[in-house]
Amino acid sequence: MAVNNAMTADFLRSAYGGESMAHMRYLIWGEEANKNGFPNIGRLFNAVANAEWVHARNHFNVLKDGIGDNSVVAGAVFGNTDIVQNLQGAIDGELHEVKQMYPVYLETAKFQVEKGAERSFHYALEAEKIHAELFKNAQEKAKSGADIGSDKIYVCPVCGYTEIGDKVQQCPVCGAKKEMFRNF
C-alpha cells in the first residue's frame, strides 16, 4: 500500500525518526538503571524500547514503496542523569506523542485516507498512553529509592502495547494473542 500524500509521508518519516531515537534512548537509560541498582526499571526501559522499535518498524513498513533519501525532522529528549530524571524524560517524550504528535498525525492520515498510516499511528498512540503511565508509576517508586516489582513485562509485537503481569490474554489495541507477545 503506497502512501499517496506528501504530508502523511512526512509525518510517517518524522514518527519513524522519533521512535527510532526513543528505542535507543530507552536502551541507554535501561543500561543506566541496571548499573544504578534498578534492574526492574531497566527491564521496563528495555521492554518499552522494544515497543518503540515495533512502532518504528510499522511506520517504516507503511513507507516501503517510497525508496529514496529524505531528511527527517523529529523531536527527541536528550540527556542521561539519574533514574528519576531519565524517567521524567521518558514521561515527557511519551506525553508529547500522546498529546501533540500522534493525534495530529492520526487525524491527517484519516483526512487523507491513508489507511496504513492511520493504523500505524493509532497503534502507536494507544501504546504510548500506556508507556507514559508505566513510566510515571516507575518514577514514583524511584523517587523513594525503590525499584518496581519483578513481574514479567509483555510487549505486543504487532502494535507495541505493553503490559506488566499476566492480566491480558489478547491485545486490547490490535487483537494479537498473548502467546505472540515478547516478554521481559
Secondary structure, DSSP 4 states (H G I P E B T S, - for coil): -----HHHHHHHHHHHHHHHHHHHHHHHHHHHHHHTT-HHHHHHHHHHHHHHHHHHHHHHHHTTT--S--------------HHHHHHHHHHHHHHIIIIIHHHHHHHHHHTT-HHHHHHHHHHHHHHHHHHHHHHHHHHHHHTTPPPP---EEE-TTT--EEESS--SB-TTT--BGGG-EE-
